[in-house]
Amino acid sequence: MSLPFFTATMSAWRAAYGASAENAGIGASFDAVVKLSIKAVEGARTADTLGSEREGTGVVIDASGLILTIGYLILEAASILVVTGNGRVFPASVVGFDHASGLGLLRAQPGVAQHPLELGDSSAVRELHMVTVATHAAAGGCSRASIMSRRRFTGWWEYMLDEAIFAAPPRHEHSGAALIDAAGRLVGIGSLWVSDVLAADAAFPGNMFVPIDLLKPMLGDLIATGRSRQPARPWLGLYSEEVQGHLVVTRVLPDSPAAMAGMRRGDVILGVAGHAIGNQSEFYGKLWASGIAGAEITLHVLQDKKVKHFILHSADRLEYLRAWRTS
């Protein structure tokens, strides 16, 4: 059930402007929160959507120099610089990336932060809890926020989280931001600015955070092999949006499985392997239930006013990207 609009508004106002004891010490810095400056490899496939030069926030999570951030910042990275709060600069390299969660892991040298952030329990984060959103200083530093909802999030880039964390008021410099609970522990990583944190029929802007609990079972795998041990999901290389009750293809990536099968912008996805779908959530559920990366996927599509059946040879998204620097 969504929070009442008035309750949500007052909680967001209190987070932004309240002078209660909960806001005491909000100006305190976290030396574990660092700036990331990334340059992508030449010809990066993600450059047109993410840019060839990117900046965001990273969070140092252990004494060895492991840094957690949102994964889209580091896709196809050629070079990564870490800038601490006191101006020190360190090189870093990619340790791992997980497309299912959207999290990315880097490594800089030991000592990049004196006080790494401890991982908290994101499952304990509930509506109306007061939290701190921390970015590097140039992106605004620390501010307070209120948790608005815990719910499913679907993205147009073949991405879905079953229980994302939504908070308000929004931060525009959100990429990789640390979501910190009242005990000073890391419970989420900033991903997006969204207009609908309440999942209601009214605009209420805020940010979506990836829960830290998604990292815990795969952290060892990311460090050891660069990815989760779970098989890669089938990836098609298409973007979609829900438009007036229909799932419409808004972009087909060049040389992707969808492009090679003949799909185009404006196609309407009607079903997967004989199963009708009505929204992104159903589409992703049926797609990922069809097998692992490499599986043949049958899509039922309205194209040029005709219902067509496309057979796509799915791929592993990481294999589609250009070679990138790893540790």
C-alpha positions as CSV (number, residue, x, y, z in Angstrom):
1,M,0.0,0.0,0.0
2,S,1.3,3.4,-1.0
3,L,1.9,6.1,1.7
4,P,-0.7,8.8,1.9
5,F,0.4,11.8,-0.2
6,F,0.2,14.2,2.7
7,T,2.2,11.9,5.0
8,A,4.9,11.4,2.4
9,T,5.1,15.2,1.7
10,M,5.5,16.0,5.4
11,S,8.1,13.3,5.9
12,A,10.1,14.6,2.9
13,W,9.8,18.2,4.2
14,R,11.0,17.1,7.6
15,A,14.0,15.4,6.1
16,A,15.0,18.5,4.1
17,Y,14.2,21.2,6.6
18,G,13.6,19.6,10.0
19,A,15.8,20.8,12.9
20,S,15.2,17.8,15.1
21,A,17.9,15.7,16.8
22,E,17.7,13.3,13.8
23,N,19.3,16.0,11.7
24,A,22.2,16.7,14.1
25,G,25.5,16.0,12.6
26,I,24.3,15.9,9.0
27,G,27.3,18.0,8.0
28,A,29.7,15.3,9.2
29,S,31.8,13.9,6.4
30,F,32.2,10.3,5.5
31,D,35.8,9.8,4.3
32,A,34.6,6.5,2.7
33,V,32.5,8.4,0.2
34,V,34.7,9.3,-2.7
35,K,34.5,10.9,-6.2
36,L,34.9,8.7,-9.3
37,S,36.1,10.1,-12.6
38,I,35.8,7.6,-15.4
39,K,36.8,7.6,-19.1
40,A,35.3,4.9,-21.4
41,V,37.3,3.0,-23.9
42,E,37.3,4.3,-27.5
43,G,34.2,3.2,-29.4
44,A,32.4,2.3,-26.2
45,R,28.9,1.0,-27.0
46,T,27.5,2.8,-23.9
47,A,29.0,6.2,-24.8
48,D,25.9,7.5,-26.6
49,T,23.7,6.9,-23.5
50,L,26.2,7.3,-20.6
51,G,28.8,9.5,-22.2
52,S,32.5,8.8,-22.8
53,E,33.5,10.7,-19.6
54,R,31.5,10.0,-16.4
55,E,31.5,11.2,-12.8
56,G,29.8,9.8,-9.8
57,T,30.2,8.6,-6.2
58,G,31.9,5.5,-4.8
59,V,31.8,4.0,-1.3
60,V,34.9,2.4,0.2
61,I,33.7,-0.8,1.9
62,D,36.8,-2.4,3.3
63,A,40.4,-1.6,4.3
64,S,41.9,-3.2,1.1
65,G,40.4,-0.4,-1.1
66,L,37.3,-2.0,-2.4
67,I,34.9,0.6,-3.7
68,L,31.2,0.0,-4.4
69,T,29.3,2.1,-6.9
70,I,26.4,1.9,-9.4
71,G,27.6,-0.2,-12.3
72,Y,26.6,1.9,-15.2
73,L,29.4,4.4,-14.3
74,I,32.1,1.8,-14.9
75,L,30.8,0.0,-18.0
76,E,33.6,-0.1,-20.6
77,A,35.9,1.9,-18.4
78,A,39.4,2.6,-19.8
79,S,40.6,4.6,-16.8
80,I,39.2,5.4,-13.3
81,L,40.4,7.9,-10.9
82,V,39.3,8.1,-7.2
83,V,39.3,11.5,-5.5
84,T,39.1,11.6,-1.7
85,G,37.5,14.3,0.3
86,N,40.9,15.8,1.1
87,G,41.9,15.9,-2.5
88,R,44.1,12.8,-2.8
89,V,43.9,11.0,-6.1
90,F,44.2,7.3,-6.7
91,P,43.9,5.1,-9.8
92,A,41.4,2.3,-9.6
93,S,40.4,-0.7,-11.7
94,V,37.2,-2.6,-12.2
95,V,36.8,-5.7,-10.0
96,G,33.4,-6.8,-11.1
97,F,30.0,-5.9,-12.4
98,D,26.5,-7.5,-11.9
99,H,23.9,-6.7,-14.5
100,A,21.0,-8.2,-12.5
101,S,21.5,-5.8,-9.6
102,G,23.3,-3.0,-11.4
103,L,26.1,-2.9,-8.9
104,G,29.8,-2.4,-9.7
105,L,32.9,-3.0,-7.7
106,L,36.3,-1.3,-8.0
107,R,39.6,-1.5,-6.3
108,A,42.0,1.3,-5.3
109,Q,45.0,1.0,-3.0
110,P,44.7,0.2,0.7
111,G,44.3,3.3,2.8
112,V,42.1,5.2,0.4
113,A,39.7,5.7,3.3
114,Q,40.4,5.6,7.0
115,H,36.9,4.5,7.9
116,P,35.3,2.2,5.3
117,L,31.5,2.0,5.6
118,E,30.1,-1.2,7.2
119,L,27.4,-3.0,5.2
120,G,24.0,-2.7,6.9
121,D,20.7,-4.6,6.6
122,S,18.7,-3.1,3.7
123,S,15.8,-5.4,4.5
124,A,15.3,-3.5,7.8
125,V,14.7,-0.2,5.9
126,R,11.1,0.8,6.0
127,E,8.8,3.6,4.9
128,L,9.2,6.9,6.8
129,H,12.7,5.9,8.1
130,M,15.1,8.8,8.1
131,V,18.3,8.1,6.2
132,T,21.4,10.0,5.0
133,V,22.2,10.3,1.3
134,A,26.0,10.9,0.9
135,T,27.8,11.9,-2.3
136,H,31.2,13.3,-2.8
137,A,31.5,17.0,-1.9
138,A,31.3,18.4,-5.4
139,A,28.0,16.5,-5.9
140,G,26.4,18.0,-2.8
141,G,27.8,16.0,0.1
142,C,25.4,14.7,2.7
143,S,21.6,15.4,3.0
144,R,18.7,13.8,4.8
145,A,15.9,11.8,3.1
146,S,12.9,9.8,4.1
147,I,12.1,6.3,2.8
148,M,9.0,6.5,0.6
149,S,8.5,2.9,-0.6
150,R,9.9,-0.5,-1.1
151,R,8.7,-2.0,-4.3
152,R,9.5,-3.5,-7.7
153,F,11.3,-1.3,-10.2
154,T,11.5,-2.0,-14.0
155,G,13.8,-0.1,-16.3
156,W,13.7,0.3,-20.1
157,W,17.1,-1.4,-20.5
158,E,16.1,-5.0,-19.6
159,Y,16.5,-4.4,-15.9
160,M,14.3,-5.1,-12.9
161,L,14.6,-5.2,-9.1
162,D,12.0,-6.9,-7.1
163,E,12.3,-4.6,-4.1
164,A,14.1,-1.4,-4.8
165,I,14.3,1.4,-2.2
166,F,12.8,4.8,-3.0
167,A,13.6,8.0,-1.0
168,A,12.7,11.7,-1.1
169,P,13.5,14.5,-1.5
170,P,15.5,13.8,-4.6
171,R,19.1,14.3,-5.3
172,H,20.1,15.2,-8.9
173,E,23.7,14.0,-8.4
174,H,22.6,10.6,-7.4
175,S,24.9,8.2,-9.3
176,G,26.6,5.9,-6.8
177,A,25.3,7.8,-3.8
178,A,25.5,6.1,-0.4
179,L,22.2,5.4,1.4
180,I,23.2,5.3,5.1
181,D,20.9,4.2,8.0
182,A,20.7,5.7,11.4
183,A,23.5,3.5,12.7
184,G,25.9,4.8,10.0
185,R,25.8,1.6,7.9
186,L,25.5,1.4,4.1
187,V,22.1,0.1,3.1
188,G,21.8,1.2,-0.6
189,I,23.6,2.6,-3.6
190,G,22.0,5.4,-5.6
191,S,20.9,4.7,-9.2
192,L,18.3,7.0,-10.6
193,W,16.2,10.1,-10.3
194,V,12.5,9.0,-10.6
195,S,9.2,10.9,-10.7
196,D,7.1,8.3,-8.9
197,V,8.6,7.2,-5.6
198,L,5.1,6.5,-4.2
199,A,3.8,4.3,-7.0
200,A,0.6,6.4,-6.9
201,D,-1.3,8.3,-9.6
202,A,0.6,11.5,-8.7
203,A,4.0,12.8,-9.4
204,F,6.3,12.6,-6.4
205,P,10.0,12.9,-7.3
206,G,12.9,11.1,-5.5
207,N,15.6,8.6,-6.0
208,M,15.8,4.9,-6.5
209,F,18.5,3.0,-4.6
210,V,19.8,-0.6,-5.1
211,P,19.5,-2.5,-1.8
212,I,22.9,-3.5,-0.3
213,D,21.6,-7.0,0.5
214,L,21.8,-7.8,-3.2
215,L,25.6,-7.5,-2.9
216,K,26.2,-9.7,0.1
217,P,25.7,-13.2,-1.5
218,M,27.8,-12.4,-4.6
219,L,30.5,-10.2,-3.1
220,G,33.0,-13.1,-3.0
221,D,32.2,-14.1,-6.5
222,L,32.7,-10.5,-7.8
223,I,36.1,-10.3,-6.1
224,A,37.2,-13.7,-7.4
225,T,35.8,-13.8,-10.9
226,G,34.3,-10.4,-11.7
227,R,30.7,-11.5,-11.8
228,S,28.0,-13.5,-9.9
229,R,28.1,-17.2,-10.1
230,Q,24.5,-17.1,-11.2
231,P,24.1,-17.9,-14.9
232,A,23.7,-14.7,-17.1
233,R,20.2,-13.9,-18.1
234,P,19.2,-13.9,-21.8
235,W,19.7,-10.3,-23.1
236,L,18.1,-9.0,-26.3
237,G,19.4,-5.5,-26.7
238,L,16.2,-3.5,-26.9
239,Y,14.7,-0.7,-24.9
240,S,11.0,-0.6,-24.2
241,E,8.4,1.6,-22.5
242,E,4.8,1.1,-21.5
243,V,2.6,3.4,-23.7
244,Q,-1.2,3.4,-23.3
245,G,-1.3,-0.2,-22.1
246,H,1.2,-1.5,-24.7
247,L,4.9,-2.4,-24.4
248,V,6.5,-0.5,-27.2
249,V,10.1,-0.9,-28.4
250,T,11.8,2.5,-28.2
251,R,15.3,1.6,-29.4
252,V,17.1,-1.5,-30.8
253,L,20.8,-1.5,-30.1
254,P,23.1,-2.0,-33.1
255,D,24.4,-5.5,-33.6
256,S,22.3,-6.8,-30.8
257,P,20.2,-10.0,-30.9
258,A,17.1,-7.9,-31.4
259,A,18.7,-5.9,-34.3
260,M,19.9,-9.1,-36.0
261,A,16.4,-10.6,-35.8
262,G,14.9,-7.6,-37.6
263,M,13.1,-5.8,-34.7
264,R,12.6,-2.1,-35.0
265,R,11.7,1.0,-33.0
266,G,7.9,1.2,-32.7
267,D,7.3,-2.5,-32.6
268,V,4.8,-3.6,-29.9
269,I,5.8,-6.7,-27.9
270,L,2.7,-8.9,-27.4
271,G,4.2,-12.1,-25.9
272,V,7.1,-14.4,-25.2
273,A,7.1,-18.0,-26.3
274,G,3.3,-18.2,-26.5
275,H,2.6,-16.3,-23.3
276,A,0.9,-13.0,-23.6
277,I,2.5,-10.0,-21.7
278,G,1.0,-6.7,-20.8
279,N,3.8,-4.7,-19.2
280,Q,7.6,-4.6,-18.7
281,S,7.4,-6.7,-15.5
282,E,5.7,-9.6,-17.3
283,F,8.0,-9.3,-20.2
284,Y,11.1,-9.6,-18.2
285,G,9.7,-12.4,-16.1
286,K,8.9,-14.5,-19.2
287,L,12.1,-13.5,-20.9
288,W,14.4,-14.6,-18.0
289,A,12.3,-17.7,-17.4
290,S,13.1,-18.8,-21.0
291,G,16.7,-20.0,-20.1
292,I,20.1,-18.5,-19.7
293,A,22.1,-16.2,-22.0
294,G,22.4,-17.9,-25.4
295,A,18.9,-19.4,-25.3
296,E,16.6,-18.9,-28.3
297,I,13.8,-16.5,-27.4
298,T,10.5,-16.3,-29.4
299,L,8.8,-12.9,-29.3
300,H,5.3,-12.2,-30.7
301,V,5.5,-8.7,-32.1
302,L,3.1,-6.3,-33.8
303,Q,5.2,-4.8,-36.6
304,D,3.9,-2.9,-39.6
305,K,0.3,-3.7,-38.5
306,K,1.1,-7.4,-38.7
307,V,1.6,-9.9,-35.9
308,K,5.0,-11.5,-36.5
309,H,7.1,-14.2,-34.6
310,F,10.7,-13.4,-34.1
311,I,13.3,-15.9,-33.0
312,L,16.1,-14.1,-31.2
313,H,19.4,-15.7,-30.3
314,S,19.9,-14.1,-26.9
315,A,23.3,-13.0,-25.6
316,D,25.2,-12.2,-22.4
317,R,25.2,-8.4,-22.1
318,L,28.8,-8.3,-20.9
319,E,30.0,-10.0,-24.0
320,Y,28.3,-7.3,-26.1
321,L,30.4,-4.5,-24.4
322,R,33.9,-3.4,-25.5
323,A,36.9,-4.8,-23.7
324,W,37.4,-2.9,-20.5
325,R,40.0,-2.6,-17.8
326,T,39.8,-5.1,-14.9
327,S,42.1,-5.7,-12.0
